[in-house]
């Protein structure tokens, strides 16, 4: 089998990863919808207990505004806990599936050459993926707009925003329907950020699994006397970074590293800088030299 056929199998693995992400995204968005519905219900109760156009004073009676804020805090806290659990579980699944798919594709493709490997994925790789989080990266002093947005998305800002919308609505004499609509807009923005975070964290797992598989294959190739290389693949998904697009087809250096803007990484999505990693859909391919391309 040729390198071209192998890379078709790896492309299928990339597509499988995209489908896995889509299933996890649905779970996250379902959680946001439930939280939004619960928040809107709590607000509607507060409005109903007062009047159609309640004043701040009315909602403050019997600590209604404080009780409402505490309930919103609880709802959003549960939503974020669920979101974190989904992402962590998805990262584990991503790295394990990616490594297994890469191993199977390479072993099947080059069985005739004797090239194969059966080593399990490195424990330290799994540990690195599980402890490296975009939302923690965002707290390390980066100042890009993307990082600022990411940081905001994972704080309890929704609770504060909800209160701001409620109080602002009361001051302006808005009915419940308008206040609820404004809060929904806040949720939609934050849910969009959560989707980027979820994909980025899962992609780290997928890219790490692919890289470990390729590394094992390259070691096997070297023992057999073959030359091999790891190549950057731009998958033309989402909004392309020009730097990533220009990397398409380029091989890693002798140390197995790709270089972009002074940064180095073993594979796409693993630079350790969210400005490069966030929402990256690129992947790595394996190429074996010195074989009959018709195999």
Backbone as numpy.savetxt, mean C-alpha at the origin, in Angstrom:
# Nx Ny Nz CAx CAy CAz Cx Cy Cz
12.65 -23.08 -22.38 11.80 -21.88 -22.38 12.68 -20.63 -22.38
12.24 -19.58 -23.01 13.02 -18.35 -23.13 12.78 -17.41 -21.95
13.68 -16.41 -21.84 13.48 -15.37 -20.84 12.13 -14.69 -21.06
11.75 -14.54 -22.32 10.48 -13.89 -22.64 9.31 -14.65 -22.04
9.35 -15.97 -22.16 8.27 -16.78 -21.60 8.27 -16.72 -20.07
9.47 -16.74 -19.48 9.56 -16.61 -18.02 8.91 -15.32 -17.56
9.25 -14.23 -18.25 8.75 -12.94 -17.82 7.25 -12.80 -18.02
6.69 -13.61 -18.91 5.22 -13.66 -19.03 4.62 -14.25 -17.76
5.29 -15.27 -17.23 4.82 -15.88 -15.98 4.94 -14.90 -14.82
6.04 -14.15 -14.82 6.21 -13.16 -13.75 5.21 -12.03 -13.88
4.86 -11.69 -15.11 3.83 -10.66 -15.33 2.48 -11.15 -14.81
2.20 -12.43 -14.98 0.97 -13.00 -14.44 0.96 -12.91 -12.92
2.13 -13.12 -12.33 2.25 -13.00 -10.87 1.99 -11.57 -10.43
2.45 -10.60 -11.22 2.17 -9.19 -10.92 0.67 -8.92 -10.98
0.02 -9.50 -11.98 -1.43 -9.32 -12.12 -2.16 -9.96 -10.94
-1.67 -11.10 -10.49 -2.26 -11.77 -9.33 -2.14 -10.88 -8.09
-0.99 -10.23 -7.97 -0.80 -9.31 -6.85 -1.79 -8.16 -6.91
-2.01 -7.60 -8.10 -2.95 -6.50 -8.26 -4.36 -6.94 -7.85
-4.73 -8.18 -8.19 -6.04 -8.68 -7.80 -6.14 -8.86 -6.29
-5.04 -9.32 -5.68 -5.02 -9.46 -4.23 -5.22 -8.10 -3.57
-4.51 -7.10 -4.09 -4.66 -5.76 -3.53 -6.11 -5.28 -3.66
-6.72 -5.51 -4.80 -8.10 -5.06 -5.02 -9.04 -5.66 -3.99
-8.81 -6.92 -3.64 -9.67 -7.56 -2.64 -9.48 -6.92 -1.26
-8.25 -6.56 -0.93 -7.98 -5.93 0.36 -8.50 -4.49 0.36
-8.39 -3.82 -0.77 -8.91 -2.46 -0.88 -10.41 -2.45 -0.61
-11.11 -3.43 -1.13 -12.55 -3.52 -0.91 -12.87 -3.65 0.57
-12.07 -4.43 1.29 -12.29 -4.59 2.73 -12.07 -3.27 3.46
-11.01 -2.55 3.07 -10.71 -1.27 3.73 -11.82 -0.26 3.46
-12.26 -0.17 2.21 -13.31 0.80 1.86 -14.63 0.43 2.53
-14.86 -0.86 2.69 -16.07 -1.29 3.39 -16.03 -0.80 4.84
-14.83 -0.86 5.45 -14.67 -0.37 6.81 -14.89 1.12 6.90
-14.41 1.87 5.90 -14.63 3.31 5.89 -16.11 3.64 5.74
-16.81 2.89 4.89 -18.23 3.14 4.69 -19.02 2.89 5.97
-18.68 1.80 6.66 -19.37 1.50 7.91 -19.11 2.59 8.94
-17.83 3.02 9.04 -17.50 4.07 10.00 -18.24 5.36 9.66
-18.28 5.70 8.37 -18.98 6.91 7.94 -20.46 6.82 8.29
-21.07 5.69 8.00 -22.49 5.50 8.31 -22.74 5.63 9.81
-21.84 5.06 10.61 -21.99 5.13 12.07 -21.84 6.55 12.57
-20.87 7.29 12.01 -20.67 8.68 12.42 -21.88 9.52 12.05
-22.35 9.35 10.84 -23.52 10.13 10.39 -24.74 9.81 11.25
-24.88 8.56 11.67 -26.00 8.18 12.52 -25.91 8.87 13.88
-24.69 8.91 14.45 -24.51 9.57 15.74 -24.82 11.07 15.63
-24.40 11.67 14.53 -24.68 13.10 14.34 -26.18 13.33 14.19
-26.83 12.47 13.44 -28.28 12.64 13.24 -29.02 12.54 14.56
-28.57 11.63 15.45 -29.21 11.50 16.76 -29.04 12.78 17.57
-27.82 13.36 17.49 -27.56 14.59 18.24 -28.45 15.73 17.74
-28.61 15.80 16.41 -29.45 16.85 15.85 -30.93 16.63 16.21
-31.34 15.39 16.17 -32.75 15.09 16.47 -33.11 15.41 17.91
-32.14 15.22 18.81 -32.39 15.49 20.22 -32.47 16.98 20.51
-31.93 17.78 19.59 -31.98 19.23 19.77 -33.13 19.78 18.94
-32.83 20.32 17.78 -33.86 20.83 16.88 -33.34 20.74 15.46
-34.14 21.09 14.49 -33.73 20.98 13.11 -32.49 21.81 12.82
-32.41 22.98 13.40 -31.23 23.83 13.25 -30.68 24.15 14.65
-30.06 23.17 15.31 -29.60 23.37 16.69 -28.44 24.35 16.77
-28.36 25.02 17.89 -27.22 25.91 18.14 -26.16 25.13 18.89
-24.97 25.74 18.97 -23.90 25.08 19.73 -24.33 24.91 21.17
-25.01 25.92 21.70 -25.47 25.87 23.09 -26.40 24.68 23.31
-27.31 24.45 22.35 -28.23 23.32 22.48 -27.49 21.99 22.49
-26.49 21.86 21.61 -25.76 20.60 21.56 -24.83 20.42 22.76
-24.50 21.53 23.40 -23.64 21.42 24.57 -24.42 21.03 25.82
-25.75 21.16 25.74 -26.57 20.76 26.87 -26.38 19.28 27.13
-26.24 18.93 28.40 -26.05 17.55 28.81 -24.79 16.92 28.16
-23.82 17.80 27.84 -22.55 17.35 27.25 -22.74 16.59 25.94
-23.77 16.95 25.18 -24.06 16.22 23.94 -22.91 16.31 22.94
-22.28 17.50 22.83 -21.21 17.66 21.85 -20.00 16.82 22.25
-19.67 16.82 23.56 -18.54 16.02 24.03 -18.81 14.53 23.86
-20.05 14.13 24.16 -20.41 12.72 24.00 -20.33 12.31 22.53
-20.76 13.21 21.67 -20.72 12.93 20.23 -19.28 12.77 19.77
-18.40 13.64 20.24 -17.00 13.56 19.84 -16.36 12.26 20.33
-16.69 11.87 21.57 -16.14 10.62 22.10 -16.61 9.42 21.28
-17.86 9.44 20.87 -18.39 8.33 20.08 -17.74 8.28 18.70
-17.52 9.46 18.11 -16.85 9.51 16.82 -15.40 9.01 16.95
-14.75 9.39 18.04 -13.39 8.91 18.29 -13.36 7.40 18.38
-14.33 6.81 19.08 -14.40 5.36 19.21 -14.59 4.69 17.86
-15.50 5.21 17.06 -15.80 4.64 15.75 -14.58 4.68 14.84
-13.92 5.83 14.81 -12.76 5.97 13.94 -11.59 5.12 14.44
-11.44 5.01 15.77 -10.39 4.16 16.33 -10.57 2.71 15.92
-11.80 2.23 15.95 -12.08 0.86 15.54 -11.79 0.67 14.05
-12.16 1.68 13.26 -11.92 1.62 11.82 -10.42 1.54 11.54
-9.62 2.35 12.20 -8.17 2.36 11.97 -7.52 1.08 12.44
-8.03 0.50 13.53 -7.50 -0.78 14.01 -7.76 -1.87 12.98
-8.97 -1.88 12.44 -9.32 -2.86 11.41 -8.46 -2.67 10.18
-8.27 -1.41 9.78 -7.45 -1.11 8.61 -6.02 -1.61 8.78
-5.45 -1.37 9.95 -4.08 -1.81 10.22 -3.96 -3.32 10.17
-4.95 -4.02 10.74 -4.94 -5.49 10.72 -5.02 -6.02 9.29
-5.85 -5.39 8.47 -5.99 -5.82 7.07 -4.66 -5.63 6.34
-4.04 -4.48 6.53 -2.78 -4.19 5.83 -1.68 -5.13 6.27
-1.56 -5.38 7.58 -0.50 -6.27 8.07 -0.69 -7.69 7.55
-1.93 -8.16 7.55 -2.21 -9.49 7.02 -1.90 -9.56 5.53
-2.25 -8.50 4.81 -2.03 -8.45 3.36 -0.54 -8.41 3.04
0.26 -7.75 3.85 1.70 -7.71 3.61 2.31 -9.11 3.73
1.89 -9.86 4.74 2.39 -11.23 4.91 2.01 -12.09 3.71
0.78 -11.96 3.29 0.31 -12.74 2.14 1.05 -12.34 0.87
1.32 -11.06 0.71 1.98 -10.56 -0.49 3.39 -11.12 -0.63
4.17 -11.07 0.43 5.56 -11.52 0.34 5.63 -13.03 0.13
4.78 -13.79 0.82 4.82 -15.24 0.69 4.37 -15.68 -0.71
3.30 -15.08 -1.20 2.78 -15.43 -2.52 3.76 -15.05 -3.62
4.35 -13.87 -3.50 5.29 -13.39 -4.52 6.51 -14.30 -4.61
7.05 -14.67 -3.46 8.23 -15.53 -3.46 7.91 -16.89 -4.08
6.76 -17.47 -3.68 6.37 -18.78 -4.20 6.15 -18.73 -5.71
5.49 -17.68 -6.19 5.24 -17.54 -7.63 6.53 -17.36 -8.41
7.45 -16.57 -7.86 8.73 -16.35 -8.53 9.54 -17.64 -8.60
9.57 -18.35 -7.49 10.29 -19.62 -7.44 9.72 -20.61 -8.46
8.41 -20.75 -8.49 7.79 -21.69 -9.41 8.04 -21.30 -10.87
7.92 -20.01 -11.17 8.11 -19.54 -12.54 9.53 -19.81 -13.03
10.52 -19.51 -12.21 11.91 -19.69 -12.60 12.27 -21.17 -12.68
11.86 -21.95 -11.69 12.19 -23.38 -11.69 11.55 -24.08 -12.89
10.32 -23.72 -13.21 9.63 -24.33 -14.35 10.27 -23.91 -15.67
10.61 -22.64 -15.77 11.11 -22.09 -17.03 12.47 -22.65 -17.42
13.32 -22.90 -16.44 14.68 -23.30 -16.76 15.04 -24.68 -16.24
14.02 -25.54 -16.11 14.26 -26.90 -15.61 15.28 -27.63 -16.48
15.22 -27.38 -17.80 16.13 -28.07 -18.74 17.59 -27.72 -18.51
17.84 -26.56 -17.94 19.22 -26.12 -17.72 19.77 -26.63 -16.39
18.88 -27.14 -15.54 19.30 -27.57 -14.20 19.20 -26.46 -13.18
18.79 -25.27 -13.64 18.67 -24.14 -12.72 17.39 -24.28 -11.89
17.54 -24.33 -10.58 16.38 -24.39 -9.69 16.82 -24.02 -8.28
15.88 -23.70 -7.46 16.17 -23.43 -6.05 14.94 -23.79 -5.23
15.16 -24.21 -4.00 14.05 -24.63 -3.14 14.14 -24.01 -1.76
15.01 -23.04 -1.60 15.19 -22.41 -0.30 13.96 -21.59 0.08
13.60 -21.58 1.37 12.45 -20.77 1.81 12.82 -19.30 1.82
11.81 -18.45 1.84 12.06 -17.02 1.89 12.78 -16.66 3.18
13.66 -15.70 3.13 14.45 -15.31 4.29 13.56 -14.73 5.39
13.76 -15.19 6.61 12.98 -14.69 7.74 13.21 -13.19 7.95
14.48 -12.79 7.71 14.78 -11.36 7.91 14.06 -10.48 6.89
13.78 -11.03 5.71 13.03 -10.27 4.71 11.60 -10.06 5.17
10.99 -11.11 5.70 9.62 -11.01 6.20 9.57 -10.01 7.35
10.55 -10.10 8.24 10.60 -9.19 9.39 10.73 -7.74 8.93
11.58 -7.51 7.92 11.79 -6.15 7.43 10.50 -5.58 6.84
9.79 -6.41 6.08 8.53 -5.95 5.48 7.50 -5.63 6.56
7.42 -6.45 7.58 6.39 -6.27 8.60 6.68 -5.11 9.54
7.94 -4.72 9.66 8.27 -3.63 10.59 8.47 -2.29 9.90
8.48 -2.29 8.57 8.69 -1.05 7.81 7.34 -0.55 7.31
6.86 0.55 7.88 5.53 1.04 7.55 5.58 2.46 7.00
4.81 2.70 5.95 4.77 4.02 5.34 4.34 5.08 6.33
3.35 4.76 7.17 2.88 5.79 8.08 3.90 6.11 9.17
4.82 5.17 9.45 5.92 5.48 10.36 6.99 6.28 9.63
7.24 5.92 8.36 8.19 6.70 7.56 7.77 8.16 7.52
6.48 8.39 7.44 5.96 9.74 7.30 6.21 10.59 8.54
6.54 9.95 9.65 6.79 10.69 10.89 8.27 10.97 11.13
9.10 10.63 10.13 10.56 10.74 10.32 11.15 12.05 9.81
10.31 13.04 9.56 10.85 14.34 9.20 10.76 14.70 7.74
10.19 13.84 6.89 10.03 14.19 5.49 8.97 15.30 5.38
9.11 16.11 4.34 8.21 17.27 4.25 7.45 17.38 2.94
7.46 16.32 2.13 6.73 16.41 0.87 5.23 16.42 1.15
4.47 16.95 0.20 3.02 17.01 0.37 2.43 15.61 0.53
2.96 14.66 -0.24 2.47 13.29 -0.15 2.64 12.75 1.26
3.80 13.01 1.86 4.05 12.51 3.20 3.18 13.22 4.24
3.00 14.50 4.04 2.12 15.24 4.95 0.71 14.68 4.89
0.23 14.43 3.69 -1.11 13.86 3.52 -1.20 12.47 4.15
-0.14 11.70 3.98 -0.13 10.34 4.53 -0.17 10.38 6.05
0.62 11.27 6.62 0.63 11.40 8.07 -0.75 11.79 8.59
-1.36 12.76 7.93 -2.69 13.21 8.32 -3.69 12.07 8.25
-3.57 11.26 7.22 -4.55 10.20 6.99 -4.59 9.19 8.12
-3.48 9.00 8.83 -3.43 7.96 9.84 -3.43 8.50 11.27
-3.70 9.76 11.44 -3.91 10.31 12.76 -5.41 10.37 13.02
-5.80 10.78 14.18 -7.23 10.83 14.48 -7.83 12.14 14.01
-7.32 12.63 12.88 -7.78 13.92 12.37 -9.24 13.89 11.95
-9.73 12.71 11.56 -11.13 12.64 11.18 -12.04 13.05 12.33
-11.67 12.65 13.54 -12.48 13.04 14.69 -12.52 14.56 14.82
-11.33 15.17 14.72 -11.24 16.62 14.83 -12.01 17.28 13.69
-11.82 16.76 12.49 -12.52 17.33 11.34 -14.02 17.22 11.49
-14.47 16.08 12.00 -15.91 15.90 12.18 -16.46 16.95 13.14
-15.75 17.16 14.22 -16.20 18.18 15.17 -16.19 19.56 14.52
-15.14 19.84 13.75 -15.07 21.14 13.07 -16.26 21.34 12.13
-16.59 20.29 11.40 -17.72 20.39 10.47 -19.03 20.61 11.23
-19.18 19.91 12.34 -20.40 20.04 13.14 -20.52 21.45 13.69
-19.44 21.93 14.33 -19.47 23.27 14.93 -19.65 24.33 13.86
-18.92 24.19 12.73 -19.06 25.15 11.63 -20.48 25.15 11.10
-21.06 23.96 10.99 -22.44 23.86 10.49 -23.42 24.53 11.43
-23.18 24.36 12.72 -24.07 24.97 13.71 -24.00 26.49 13.64
-22.78 27.01 13.51 -22.58 28.46 13.45 -23.28 29.04 12.23
-23.20 28.28 11.10 -23.80 28.77 9.86 -25.27 28.38 9.72
-25.78 27.68 10.72 -27.19 27.29 10.66 -27.49 26.24 9.62
-26.52 25.36 9.33 -26.73 24.32 8.32 -27.58 23.18 8.89
-28.43 22.57 8.08 -29.17 21.40 8.51 -28.27 20.18 8.56
-28.76 19.10 9.16 -27.97 17.88 9.29 -27.47 17.37 7.94
-28.29 17.43 6.91 -27.93 16.88 5.61 -26.65 17.52 5.06
-26.49 18.82 5.24 -25.30 19.51 4.74 -24.07 19.18 5.58
-24.26 19.08 6.89 -23.14 18.72 7.76 -22.66 17.30 7.43
-23.61 16.38 7.25 -23.27 15.00 6.92 -22.53 14.91 5.60
-22.95 15.73 4.63 -22.30 15.73 3.32 -20.85 16.20 3.43
-20.62 17.21 4.25 -19.26 17.74 4.44 -18.37 16.70 5.11
-18.92 15.98 6.08 -18.14 14.94 6.77 -17.83 13.79 5.81
-18.79 13.45 4.96 -18.55 12.39 3.98 -17.39 12.77 3.06
-17.30 14.03 2.67 -16.20 14.48 1.82 -14.87 14.28 2.53
-14.85 14.56 3.84 -13.62 14.34 4.62 -13.24 12.86 4.60
-14.23 12.00 4.81 -13.97 10.57 4.82 -13.45 10.10 3.47
-14.03 10.59 2.40 -13.63 10.15 1.07 -12.18 10.48 0.77
-11.73 11.68 1.19 -10.33 12.07 1.00 -9.41 11.14 1.79
-9.77 10.87 3.04 -8.94 10.02 3.88 -8.93 8.59 3.39
-10.06 8.10 2.89 -10.12 6.74 2.34 -9.21 6.62 1.13
-9.15 7.67 0.32 -8.27 7.67 -0.84 -6.81 7.55 -0.43
-6.45 8.23 0.63 -5.08 8.14 1.13 -4.80 6.74 1.68
-5.80 6.17 2.35 -5.63 4.82 2.91 -5.38 3.80 1.81
-6.01 3.98 0.65 -5.80 3.08 -0.48 -4.35 3.12 -0.95
-3.78 4.32 -1.00 -2.37 4.47 -1.41 -1.46 3.77 -0.40
-1.75 3.96 0.87 -0.95 3.35 1.92 -1.01 1.83 1.84
-2.23 1.30 1.69 -2.40 -0.15 1.63 -1.64 -0.74 0.44
-1.77 -0.11 -0.72 -1.09 -0.64 -1.90 0.42 -0.59 -1.71
0.92 0.52 -1.20 2.37 0.68 -1.04 2.94 -0.36 -0.10
2.25 -0.61 1.01 2.74 -1.60 1.98 2.69 -3.00 1.39
1.63 -3.33 0.66 1.54 -4.64 0.03 2.58 -4.80 -1.07
2.83 -3.72 -1.80 3.82 -3.77 -2.87 5.21 -4.02 -2.33
5.50 -3.50 -1.15 6.79 -3.78 -0.52 6.96 -5.28 -0.31
5.89 -5.93 0.15 5.94 -7.37 0.34 6.12 -8.11 -0.97
5.34 -7.70 -1.96 5.42 -8.33 -3.29 6.81 -8.16 -3.88
7.36 -6.97 -3.79 8.67 -6.68 -4.37 9.78 -7.41 -3.62
9.64 -7.52 -2.31 10.65 -8.24 -1.51 10.65 -9.72 -1.86
9.46 -10.31 -1.99 9.37 -11.72 -2.36 9.96 -11.97 -3.73
9.68 -11.09 -4.68 10.23 -11.22 -6.03 11.77 -11.11 -5.98
12.26 -10.14 -5.24 13.70 -9.93 -5.17 14.42 -11.12 -4.55
13.86 -11.68 -3.47 14.49 -12.83 -2.84 14.51 -14.03 -3.79
13.41 -14.20 -4.56 13.37 -15.28 -5.53 14.41 -15.12 -6.62
14.53 -13.91 -7.13 15.53 -13.63 -8.17 16.95 -13.81 -7.63
17.17 -13.38 -6.40 18.49 -13.53 -5.80 18.88 -15.00 -5.71
17.93 -15.84 -5.27 18.20 -17.28 -5.19 18.47 -17.87 -6.56
17.72 -17.42 -7.57 17.91 -17.91 -8.94 19.28 -17.49 -9.48
19.70 -16.29 -9.17 21.01 -15.82 -9.64 22.14 -16.61 -9.00
21.97 -17.00 -7.75 22.98 -17.82 -7.07 23.04 -19.20 -7.72
21.87 -19.76 -8.06 21.82 -21.05 -8.73 22.47 -20.96 -10.11
22.18 -19.87 -10.82 22.76 -19.67 -12.16 24.28 -19.59 -12.09
24.79 -18.91 -11.09 26.24 -18.75 -10.95 26.91 -20.10 -10.70
26.26 -20.95 -9.90 26.83 -22.28 -9.63 26.90 -23.12 -10.91
25.97 -22.87 -11.84 25.92 -23.62 -13.09 26.77 -22.99 -14.18
27.35 -21.83 -13.87 28.20 -21.17 -14.85 27.46 -20.24 -15.79
26.20 -19.94 -15.50 25.43 -19.01 -16.33 25.56 -17.59 -15.78
25.46 -16.64 -16.67 25.37 -15.24 -16.27 23.88 -14.87 -16.22
23.51 -14.07 -15.25 22.11 -13.66 -15.13 22.05 -12.22 -14.64
20.88 -11.65 -14.74 20.73 -10.27 -14.27 19.30 -10.02 -13.81
19.18 -9.01 -12.98 17.89 -8.55 -12.48 17.57 -7.24 -13.20
16.34 -7.14 -13.74 15.99 -6.01 -14.59 14.75 -5.30 -14.05
14.78 -3.98 -14.12 13.63 -3.15 -13.69 12.53 -3.26 -14.74
11.29 -3.46 -14.29 10.13 -3.51 -15.18 9.10 -2.48 -14.77
8.84 -1.53 -15.68 7.79 -0.55 -15.44 6.49 -1.12 -15.98
5.48 -1.23 -15.13 4.24 -1.92 -15.50 3.16 -1.02 -16.08
3.48 0.26 -16.26 2.52 1.18 -16.91 1.15 1.17 -16.25
1.16 1.15 -14.94 -0.07 1.20 -14.16 -0.07 2.45 -13.31
-1.20 3.11 -13.22 -1.30 4.30 -12.40 -0.57 5.49 -13.03
-0.32 6.49 -12.21 0.36 7.70 -12.68 1.87 7.47 -12.67
2.47 7.42 -13.84 3.88 7.04 -13.96 4.81 8.15 -13.46
5.82 7.75 -12.69 6.92 8.64 -12.36 7.91 8.59 -13.53
8.36 9.71 -13.99 9.27 9.74 -15.12 10.57 9.01 -14.80
11.04 9.15 -13.56 12.27 8.47 -13.16 12.10 6.95 -13.24
10.93 6.47 -12.84 10.68 5.03 -12.87 10.52 4.54 -14.31
9.89 5.36 -15.13 9.70 5.00 -16.53 11.04 4.89 -17.24
11.96 5.78 -16.89 13.28 5.76 -17.53 14.12 4.57 -17.07
13.71 3.92 -15.97 14.44 2.75 -15.46 14.03 1.47 -16.17
12.95 1.50 -16.93 12.42 0.29 -17.57 13.49 -0.40 -18.41
13.74 -1.68 -18.13 14.71 -2.46 -18.90 16.13 -2.36 -18.40
16.39 -1.51 -17.41 17.75 -1.36 -16.92 18.08 -2.44 -15.89
19.31 -2.95 -15.97 19.75 -4.01 -15.06 20.29 -3.41 -13.76
20.17 -4.17 -12.69 20.76 -3.76 -11.41 22.28 -3.82 -11.52
22.99 -3.12 -10.65 24.45 -3.12 -10.69 25.00 -4.44 -10.13
26.28 -4.56 -10.04 26.91 -5.81 -9.61 26.54 -6.20 -8.18
26.07 -5.23 -7.41 25.63 -5.50 -6.04 24.13 -5.75 -5.95
23.48 -5.81 -7.11 22.04 -6.07 -7.14 21.20 -4.86 -6.80
21.75 -3.66 -7.00 21.04 -2.44 -6.62 20.61 -1.62 -7.84
19.42 -1.02 -7.71 18.96 -0.03 -8.68 19.17 1.35 -8.06
19.42 2.35 -8.90 19.73 3.68 -8.40 18.81 4.73 -9.03
18.20 5.55 -8.18 17.36 6.66 -8.64 17.63 7.87 -7.75
18.04 8.96 -8.35 18.19 10.22 -7.61 19.03 10.12 -6.35
20.11 9.38 -6.41 20.99 9.27 -5.24 20.56 8.20 -4.25
19.43 7.54 -4.51 18.94 6.48 -3.63 19.18 5.12 -4.29
19.31 4.08 -3.46 19.53 2.73 -3.97 18.51 1.77 -3.36
18.15 0.75 -4.14 17.20 -0.25 -3.66 17.43 -1.58 -4.35
17.12 -2.67 -3.65 17.23 -3.99 -4.22 16.15 -4.25 -5.27
15.04 -3.54 -5.15 13.92 -3.73 -6.08 12.99 -2.52 -5.99
12.14 -2.33 -6.99 11.18 -1.21 -6.94 10.34 -1.25 -5.66
10.10 -0.07 -5.11 9.28 0.03 -3.91 10.04 -0.19 -2.62
11.35 -0.39 -2.71 12.15 -0.70 -1.51 13.24 0.33 -1.24
13.02 1.57 -1.71 14.02 2.62 -1.51 14.04 3.14 -0.08
12.95 2.94 0.65 12.89 3.47 2.01 12.51 4.93 2.04
12.13 5.47 0.90 11.68 6.86 0.80 10.29 6.86 0.17
9.27 7.22 0.94 7.91 7.20 0.39 7.75 8.02 -0.89
8.60 9.02 -1.08 8.50 9.81 -2.31 8.77 8.94 -3.54
9.55 7.85 -3.36 9.81 6.91 -4.45 8.93 5.66 -4.36
8.60 5.26 -3.13 7.91 3.99 -2.94 6.39 4.08 -3.01
5.82 5.21 -2.59 4.37 5.31 -2.50 3.69 5.08 -3.84
2.81 4.09 -3.86 1.99 3.78 -5.03 2.82 3.36 -6.25
4.01 2.84 -6.03 4.85 2.33 -7.13 4.32 0.97 -7.57
4.11 0.80 -8.88 3.60 -0.46 -9.44 4.69 -1.22 -10.20
5.93 -0.75 -10.17 7.01 -1.40 -10.91 7.39 -2.73 -10.26
8.09 -3.57 -11.02 8.55 -4.85 -10.49 9.92 -5.18 -11.07
10.47 -6.31 -10.66 11.77 -6.76 -11.15 11.60 -8.05 -11.93
12.41 -8.22 -12.97 12.41 -9.42 -13.79 13.77 -10.10 -13.72
13.81 -11.38 -14.11 15.04 -12.16 -14.11 15.37 -12.57 -15.54
16.62 -12.43 -15.92 17.05 -12.85 -17.24 18.30 -13.71 -17.15
18.28 -14.82 -17.85 19.39 -15.75 -17.88 20.10 -15.65 -19.22
21.41 -15.46 -19.19 22.20 -15.34 -20.42 22.81 -16.67 -20.79
23.14 -16.80 -22.08 23.84 -17.98 -22.54 22.98 -19.21 -22.69
21.65 -19.03 -22.91 20.77 -20.18 -23.12 20.18 -20.11 -24.52
19.69 -21.22 -24.99 18.98 -21.24 -26.26 17.62 -20.63 -26.04
17.35 -19.49 -26.69 16.09 -18.78 -26.45 14.88 -19.59 -26.90
15.11 -20.65 -27.65 13.99 -21.47 -28.11 13.62 -22.56 -27.13
14.38 -22.69 -26.03 14.09 -23.75 -25.06 12.71 -23.55 -24.46
